[in-house]
Amino acid sequence: MKSKVYFYPSEIGKRRIGLAEKVLVGLKKLGSDFVNSGDRVAIKLSFGEEGNTAFLRHIYVKKVVDFVKESGGKPFLTETSTLYHGMRTDAIDHTTLAILHGFGYAQVGAPIIMADGLASEHNVNVEINLKHFKELKVGGVLKVTDALISLAHFKGHLVAGFGGTIKNIGMGLVGRSSKQRMHASSVRPEFKNRDCCTGCGVCADVCQFDAIEIVDGKANFDYEKCQGCADCIPACPQNCLKILWSEKPENLGEKMVEGVYAVLKLVKKAIFVNFLLDITPDCDCFSYSDNPIVPDLGILFSRDPIAIDVASCDLLKSVEGIPRSKIGRKGKKVDKIRALHPEIDWFAHLKYGEEIGLGSTEYELIYLE
C-alpha cells in the first residue's frame, strides 16, 4: 500500500500563502488529531553548527510550536550532543548556539530541552534486535515524550548521500556512543597523535570504564576495557582523540534506519516534515554552507519516515540543477543525489527501512495547492 506524502510547493500560488503559513496548513492536513491535551511533544530539528547559514529559519519552527499549543500539547525543541568537537558538543554550548541562531523562547515560544542530558549522559537502552544493532542508546527524554515532530532540512551528505528525516531522527536523537557505533565498525577512539597529549587527565576522568590512565605524562588506553561510549573524544581539550569514520555508506545508512526504529519504539506517535529549501550539498553540521544545488521546491509532510525521504529525492530529479552549484546545470530526470555522490547508493538504506517495517518506498504524492 502506498504511503501518503503531502507536498506544498514553494511557489506562492493563487492563494498567496507564504512558506511559514504552509507549515501550519500542512500539519493540520496531516494531523488535526495528532496531539492530545497535555501531550509532551518533542520537536526535533538541527540548530545548525556555528558558521552554518542553511539551517531552518525559526519562523517555520514557531508555526509548529503554535500547532502543538493550539491542540493543547506542551512543545519543546530538542536535539542531542554531537560526537565531534564544536558548539554542539554539550547541552550548555548547544543551547547557547541555538539561541544565537534564533531558537530562543522569545522567538519560537517553546523551551529547548536536550534529549540526552548535559553531556550525553542521559540515555536509555532500546532493544531492537536488528541487522546491525541488538540495542541502541536513545536520548532519555524520549522515554517520557508522548509525540514527536521531525523537522528536517533536506540537503546532501558526504556519507549517506543525503540528509532528511532518517538522518534527523536516526542520528540526531541517539546518544553519543550510538553515533560512534554508526560511524565505525570499531568503537575505539583514534589516538595517533600522541605528541599533542599533555597528560591533563580529562579523558581519564570522564571514562566510566577505567579504560584510560595517565602513564609517563601521556594518556594510555586499555582497549579491552573500552566500551565505545565516546565521551573521551569531545572531552579532550587538545582535540587529540579522533572519531573513526570508517563505516561504509550503505552500512551507515542502515544503522541510521535502525536508530529511527529505536526512537519510534519509544515514541509511538510521529509526524515527519522535510523542508526542500536551501538544498545545500553538505550537512548543517558543517561550519559553512555552499550554494544550493537546485531551486527551492517546497515542504513535504508524512506519517511515513521512509516515503518522505524517497519523495524528497525524487522531487530533486524533477528540476534542473543550479549552474553555480556543486553539481552544475544537471537536467531534469537526473538523480541529483547521485550527481553529488556517484559512489553512494542512497536508495539502499531506504529499502532496508521498508524491509524492517519502518515504512514504504512506494508513495502517493498529494499536492496541497
Long-range contacts (C-beta under 8 A, 24 or more apart in sequence): 1-360, 1-362, 2-307, 2-360, 2-362, 2-363, 2-364, 3-302, 3-303, 3-304, 3-306, 3-307, 3-359, 3-360, 3-362, 3-363, 3-364, 4-302, 4-303, 4-304, 4-307, 4-363, 4-364, 4-366, 5-300, 5-301, 5-302, 5-304, 5-307, 5-308, 5-311, 5-363, 5-364, 5-365, 5-366, 6-30, 6-300, 6-301, 6-302, 6-366, 6-368, 7-298, 7-299, 7-300, 7-301, 7-311, 7-315, 7-365, 7-366, 7-367, 7-368, 8-298, 8-299, 8-300, 8-301, 8-367, 8-368, 8-369, 9-297, 9-298, 9-367, 9-369, 10-276, 10-277, 10-295, 10-296, 10-297, 10-298, 10-299, 11-298, 13-369, 14-369, 15-369, 17-369, 19-60, 19-277, 19-299, 20-59, 20-60, 20-62, 20-63, 21-63, 22-298, 22-299, 22-368, 23-60, 23-63, 23-64, 23-67, 23-273, 23-299, 24-63, 24-66, 24-67, 25-368, 26-273, 26-299, 26-301, 26-368, 27-63, 27-64, 27-67, 27-149, 27-271, 27-273, 27-301, 28-67, 29-301, 29-368, 30-271, 30-301, 30-302, 30-303, 31-271, 31-303, 34-71, 34-147, 34-269, 34-271, 35-67, 35-68, 35-71, 35-72, 35-73, 35-147, 36-71, 36-72, 36-73, 36-146, 37-71, 37-72, 37-73, 38-72, 38-73, 38-74, 39-68, 39-71, 39-72, 39-73, 39-74, 39-146, 39-147, 40-73, 40-74, 40-76, 40-144, 40-145, 40-146, 40-147, 41-68, 41-73, 41-74, 41-75, 41-76, 41-145, 41-146, 41-147, 41-148, 41-149, 42-76, 42-78, 42-115, 42-141, 42-142, 42-145, 42-147, 42-148, 42-149, 42-267, 43-68, 43-75, 43-76, 43-77, 43-78, 43-110, 43-149, 43-151, 44-78, 44-79, 44-148, 44-149, 44-150, 44-151, 44-168, 44-169, 44-172, 44-173, 45-77, 45-79, 45-150, 45-151, 45-152, 45-153, 45-168, 46-79, 46-152, 46-153, 46-168, 46-172, 46-284, 46-285, 47-79, 47-88, 47-94, 47-97, 47-98, 47-101, 47-103, 48-97, 48-101, 48-284, 49-86, 49-87, 49-88, 49-97, 49-284, 49-285, 49-286, 49-287, 50-86, 50-87, 50-97, 50-287, 51-286, 51-287, 51-288, 52-284, 52-285, 52-286, 52-287, 52-288, 52-289, 53-288, 53-289, 54-153, 54-155, 54-278, 54-280, 54-284, 54-289, 54-292, 55-101, 55-153, 55-284, 56-151, 56-153, 56-275, 57-102, 58-101, 58-102, 58-103, 58-107, 58-108, 60-151, 60-275, 61-103, 61-108, 61-151, 62-107, 62-108, 62-109, 64-149, 64-151, 64-273, 65-108, 65-109, 65-110, 66-109, 68-110, 68-149, 69-109, 73-146, 73-147, 75-109, 75-110, 76-110, 76-111, 76-112, 76-113, 77-103, 77-108, 77-110, 77-111, 77-112, 77-113, 78-112, 78-113, 78-114, 78-115, 78-139, 78-141, 78-173, 79-114, 79-115, 79-172, 79-173, 80-114, 80-115, 80-116, 80-120, 80-139, 80-172, 80-173, 80-174, 80-175, 80-176, 81-114, 81-116, 81-119, 81-120, 81-176, 81-234, 82-176, 82-179, 82-234, 82-285, 83-176, 83-179, 83-180, 83-183, 83-230, 83-233, 83-234, 83-243, 84-233, 84-234, 84-243, 84-285, 85-233, 85-234, 85-239, 86-285, 86-287, 88-285, 89-234, 90-118, 90-119, 90-120, 90-234, 91-116, 91-117, 91-118, 91-119, 92-118, 113-141, 114-139, 114-141, 115-139, 115-140, 115-141, 115-142, 115-173, 116-140, 116-141, 116-175, 116-176, 119-231, 120-175, 120-176, 120-177, 120-231, 121-231, 123-174, 123-175, 123-177, 123-178, 124-266, 126-262, 126-263, 126-265, 126-266, 128-258, 128-261, 128-262, 128-265, 130-258, 130-261, 130-356, 131-254, 131-258, 131-352, 131-356, 132-251, 132-254, 132-255, 132-258, 133-178, 133-181, 133-255, 133-258, 133-262, 135-262, 136-174, 136-178, 136-181, 136-258, 136-259, 136-262, 137-174, 137-175, 137-177, 137-178, 138-173, 138-174, 138-175, 138-178, 138-259, 138-262, 138-263, 138-266, 139-173, 139-174, 139-175, 142-173, 142-263, 142-266, 142-267, 143-266, 145-266, 145-267, 146-267, 146-269, 147-267, 147-269, 147-270, 147-271, 148-263, 148-264, 148-267, 148-269, 148-270, 148-271, 149-270, 149-271, 149-272, 149-273, 150-270, 150-271, 150-272, 150-273, 150-305, 151-273, 151-275, 152-272, 152-273, 152-274, 152-275, 153-275, 153-277, 153-278, 153-284, 154-274, 154-275, 154-276, 154-279, 154-312, 155-278, 155-279, 155-280, 155-281, 155-282, 155-283, 155-284, 156-279, 156-280, 156-281, 156-282, 156-283, 156-293, 156-326, 156-337, 156-340, 156-341, 157-282, 157-283, 158-282, 158-283, 158-341, 159-245, 159-247, 159-249, 159-252, 159-344, 160-249, 160-252, 160-253, 160-256, 160-344, 160-346, 160-349, 161-249, 161-253, 161-337, 161-338, 161-340, 161-341, 161-344, 161-345, 161-346, 162-309, 162-312, 162-313, 162-337, 162-340, 162-346, 163-283, 163-284, 164-274, 164-308, 164-309, 164-312, 165-260, 165-272, 165-274, 165-305, 165-308, 165-309, 166-253, 166-256, 166-257, 166-260, 166-305, 166-306, 166-309, 166-349, 166-350, 166-353, 167-256, 167-283, 169-259, 169-260, 169-263, 169-264, 169-305, 170-255, 170-256, 170-257, 170-258, 170-259, 170-260, 170-263, 171-256, 171-259, 173-259, 173-263, 174-259, 174-262, 174-263, 176-229, 176-230, 176-231, 176-234, 177-227, 177-228, 177-229, 177-230, 177-231, 178-259, 179-230, 180-228, 180-230, 180-233, 180-243, 180-244, 181-228, 181-255, 182-247, 182-252, 182-255, 182-256, 182-259, 183-243, 183-244, 183-245, 183-246, 183-247, 183-252, 184-243, 184-244, 184-245, 184-246, 184-247, 185-246, 185-247, 185-251, 186-244, 186-246, 187-226, 187-227, 187-228, 187-230, 187-244, 188-221, 188-223, 188-226, 188-228, 188-244, 189-221, 189-226, 189-230, 189-232, 189-233, 189-241, 189-242, 189-243, 189-244, 190-241, 190-242, 190-243, 190-244, 191-219, 191-221, 191-240, 191-241, 191-242, 192-242, 193-240, 194-218, 194-219, 194-240, 196-238, 196-239, 196-240, 197-238, 197-240, 198-237, 198-238, 200-237, 200-238, 202-235, 202-236, 202-237, 203-232, 203-235, 203-236, 203-241, 205-235, 206-231, 206-232, 206-235, 207-231, 207-232, 249-341, 249-343, 249-344, 249-345, 250-345, 250-348, 250-349, 252-349, 253-346, 253-348, 253-349, 253-350, 253-352, 254-348, 254-349, 254-352, 256-349, 257-349, 257-350, 257-352, 257-353, 257-356, 257-358, 258-356, 260-305, 260-353, 260-358, 261-353, 261-356, 261-358, 264-305, 264-358, 270-303, 270-305, 271-301, 271-302, 271-303, 272-301, 272-302, 272-303, 272-304, 272-305, 272-308, 273-299, 273-300, 273-301, 273-308, 274-299, 274-300, 274-308, 274-309, 274-311, 274-312, 275-299, 276-300, 276-312, 276-315, 276-316, 279-316, 281-325, 281-326, 281-327, 281-340, 290-325, 290-326, 291-322, 291-324, 291-325, 291-326, 292-322, 292-325, 293-321, 293-322, 293-325, 293-326, 293-327, 293-336, 293-339, 293-340, 294-319, 294-320, 294-321, 294-322, 294-325, 294-336, 295-319, 295-322, 302-363, 304-359, 304-360, 304-363, 305-353, 305-358, 305-359, 306-350, 306-353, 306-354, 306-358, 306-359, 306-360, 306-361, 307-359, 307-360, 307-361, 307-362, 307-363, 308-363, 309-350, 310-347, 310-350, 310-361, 310-363, 311-363, 311-365, 313-337, 313-346, 313-347
